[in-house]
C-alpha cells in the first residue's frame, strides 16, 4: 500500500509540478541596450555580474548607439578586460533615424526594437546553444535585483514558464492582460494618463494576490526567457495583425470605460480594426487620427512567442524593479 502511495505521489508531482532548474548547472546570456547611460554604468555592471554568478557560465551582450556622454567608452573599456562581454556599438546617421521614424508622431519604440533585435541576431548567430537562458534587462536602473528571487523562480517555480517578468508598477505600456482593456494605442496617451493610476492600482492588487500573474506581455525592467521559447522572435514597435487579433479577442469595446465615453469611441468601434489593419499592411500613417499607430516593442515579441506555442508568460510579484529613469537606445 505504501509503495502504491509513493507511485501515485511521484506521478502527481510529475503531472502537476513545474520543472525545477538549478542555475549553478546552467549557462545564461545577460543582455541589454543602452544610450547615454554612463551615470548608471557601475551599478548596472555589478547587477549583471551578480546575476551571472548564479550560473555555471554566462555571456553578456550589450548594444549601444549614439551616446553623447561616456557610455560607449565605459563599456568598451569593460569589454577590453571582460572576455564574457560582447559590446555592440553603432553610430546612427540622421538618414538611418529618418528611415525608422515615420513622418508623423513619435516612433521611439521602433528604434528601441531595432536595438534589441541586434542583440537577438547576435545571440542566434554566435552564442552556443547550451546557453539555455536569456536575460533582457534595463541598464538605466538604480534598483537592485534580488538574485535570491531569481534562484527561487528557477528552483521552485509556481508554474511551468517560458518567460518571467519583473514586477515594475511603472511599466504598464508593456502589460497586456484581458483585465486591462483601456489601451493607449486606442484612447491616446492624454486620456490614458488620466486613468493610469487606477490601472496601476488594479494591477498591483491583482499580482499581489496571484504572485505569478499570467499575461500576454510584460517587462518591468527585467525579462527571463528560456532560449528555446524565443527562437524566431523579434521586436517591433509597430501595430501588427497579432496585436489587432488580440484586441478583438479581448472584446475591448465591451468594457464600461468605452461604453461611458462619447461617440468618438462608438465610431471607433466600427472602423478601428480596419484602420489598424491598413497601417499594419501598408505602413500608412495619419497625423490627424487620435489613435497611436505605435506600441510597446515587447508586446510584439511576446505575441510571436505565443504564436510559436510558448504562452507561459508570467509577471512575478517578488521580482521587482521600480526605477522611473529610462534612456534605452532611442
N, C-alpha and C positions, 0 to 999 in steps of 0.2 A: 504493500500500500504506500509505504514511504517512497519507494522507488518510482511508482507511478506519479506521485505528487511532484517529485523533482522533475520528471519529464515534462509534466504539464506546466510547471513553473518556468522552465527554460524555454519552452515553446512560446509562452505568453511574452516573455522578455524579448525573444527574437521577433515576435509578431508586432508587439506594441512599442517596444523600446527604440530609442534613437541610437544611432551609431556613436560609440564613444571613441574619440580621436585623441591620441596623445601627441601634442605638438612637439615634444622633445624627440620624437621619432620621425618627424616630417620636415619637409622643406617648403619655404614660403617666399613669395615675391612681395615686396612692400613698395608701393607706387604713390606718386603724387605729381601734381603740376603746380607751378608757382610763377608769379610775376611780382616784382617789387616786394619781395618777402624777406629782405635781408634782416630786418628787425626781428623776425621770427626764426632765423636760421638755427641758432644754437639750441633753442628749445625744441624745434622740430627734429633736429639731428638726434638729440637724446631720446626723444619719443620713438623715433624709428629704430634706434639701436635697442631700446628697451623691448620693443615688440620682437625684433629679430632674435634676441637672446632666448626667447621662448622655444625656438625651433632648432632642429639639428643643424640646419644651414639655411641661409637666406641670401637673396639678392635684393638690391634697391634700384629702382628705375624712376628717375625724376626728369621731368620735362620743364623747360623754361623758355620764355621768349620775351624779347623787347623790354627787359627791365631797365629802369633808369636809375636804380640805386646799385648797390654792390652785390645783389643776389647772384648774378652769374659768376662773379669772381669767387664768392664764398663756396658755392657748390663745386666749381672747377677745382679749387684748392682741396676740398674734401675728397673729390674723386681721385686726385693725384696720390692720395695716401690710403684710400679705402678701395681695395680691389673688388669688393662686392657691389660698389656703386657704379651704375651706368648713368651718366648725366647727358641728356639730350638737350640741345640748345639750337634755337633758330632766331633769326632777326627778321621779322616780317616787314616787308615793304608796304608802302601805302597802297600799292596796286593789289597786293595779296589781301589786305584787310578789306579793301573795297569789294573784292570778289566775294568775300564771305559775309559781307554786310549788305543787306538789301537797301533799296532806295529810300524806304520809309521805316522809321521806328528803330528800336534797339534790338539787335540780334546777337547780343553778348553771349547767349548760351550756345550759339553755333560756333563761335570762336573757341569757347571752352571745350566743346565737343571735339573740335579738331585736335586740340592739345591732348585730350585724354585718348583719342584714337591713335596718336603717335606712340603713346605708351603701350597700348594694346597690340599694335602692329609689331613693335619691337619684341614684346614677350612672346608672341606667336612665332616669330621668325628665329629668335636667338636664345630663348631660355628653355632648358631641358624640361621634358615632360614630368620628371619626378618632383618638380616644384609644384605641388598639388594645390596650393592655396595662394590666393591673390588678395592683398590688402590695398584698397584705394583710400587714401586719407588726405584731408586738407592739410596743407603745410603752413597755413596762416593762423593756426590756433594757439592759444595760450592756456588751454585747459588740458591737464594731463589725462592720458588714457589709463584706465585701471586694468593693468595686464592680468590681474587675478581674475577679472570677469571674462577676459578673453579665454583664459585657460578653462574656466568653468563652462563657457559655451562649447568648447571643444570636447571636454571630458564628460560633462554632464548635461548634454543638451535636452531641453524640454521637448523638442520636436526634431524630426529629420529636417535638415535645412540645405538649401543651395546658396543662400545669401543671408547675411546678417548685417543689420544697420544699427549704428549707434542712435540713441535717443537724443536728438537735438531739437528742442522745442521751437527754435527759430526757423528750422528748415522745413516749413510746410509746403514750399513750392515743389519739392521732390516727393512729397507724400501723396500717394494715390490709394484710396480706400473707398469702398462703396458708401460709407457713412458720411463722406465729405464730398458733396455734390457741387458745392459752390467753388467753381474753378476760376482762377484769374484769367485763364485763356478765354473765358466766355464773358465774364462780367466786367473785365478790365481791372487794372490794379487800383484805381481810385476807389471803386466800390469794394474790392476785395480787402483793402487795408482797413476799411470801416468795420469789417466783421472778423478780421484776422484774430483778434483777441479771443473771441468766443470759440473760434475753431481750435486755437491753441489750447484753450481750457478743456474743451471736449476731448481733444487728442490726448492731453496729459492724463485725464481721468481714465480714459479707455486703456491706455498702456499700463497705467499703474495697477489696474485690475487684472489685465491679461498677462503682464510680464513679458510674454512674447506675443506681439501683435502681428498677425499675418496680414501682409499688404501686397498691393500690386507694384508699389515702388516706395522707396525711402532712401535716405542717405544719412543726414545728420552729422556729416564731417568724417565718418569712417564707415567703410563697407568691407565686409569679408566675404570672399567668394570661393567656392570650390571651383577649381580651374576648369574642370570638365563642363561645368554648368554655363560657362560664358564663352565657349568656343563659337566663333561665328557671330558674336555680338559686337555691336558698335554703337557709339554715342551719336546723337543728333539733337540739335536744338529746334528742329522744325516740327510742326504739326504733321503727323503722318496717319496712314489709314488704320494702323493698330490702335492709335490713341482715339481716333474717331469711333472705331468699333467699341472701345471700352466705354466711351461716353454714352453710347447707345445702350450698352449692356446695363450701365448704372441707372438708366432712365432718369437722367439728371433733372429734367424739367418737371418731374413729378414731385419734387421737394417743395416744402412750404415756402422756401425762400423765393423761388421763381414764381410761384402762384400768387404771392403777395405783391409782386412788383408790377410795374407799369406795362403798357402794351409793347414796349420795345422787346421785352423778354418773350412775350407771347408770339410776336412776329419772328423773333429769332428762332423759335422752336420750328418754324416752317422751313427756314432756309439755312440754318446754321450748318447742318451736316453737309449740304451741297456746297456751301461756301468753303468749309474746311477741305472738303474733297477736292475742289478745284485748286486750292492752294497746294495741297499735298501732291497733286498730279502735275500741275503746270508751273509751280513756283510763282504764283500770282500774288501780288501784294496791293492792298488798297489802303491808302493813308487815311481815308475818311471813315473807315469802319471802327466801331467800338472794340471789336474783338482783337485779342492778341494772337498773332499768327506764329508766335514762337512759344516754346515750352521749355521746361527743365530738361537738360540733356540726359539726366539719369533715367527719366521716365522711359524714353525710347530704348535705352539699353536694357532695362528690366522687362519691358514688354517683349523684346526679342528673346530674352531668356525664357519667358513663359511660352512663347510660340514654339520654342525648341523643346518644350516638355519639362522645364525646370521652374516650377512655380512655388517652391517652398521658400518664400521670402519673408523675413521677419524683422521688425524693429524690436530691439531688446532693451527693456526698461533700465537694466543695470549697466548698460554700455552708454555712457553719457559724454557728450561734448557740447558745450554751451557758448563758445565764443561767437561774437557777432562780427568779428573783423574778417572780411573776405576780400582777397585780391588775386584770384587764381587765373592767371594766364588769359586775361581779357584786355 
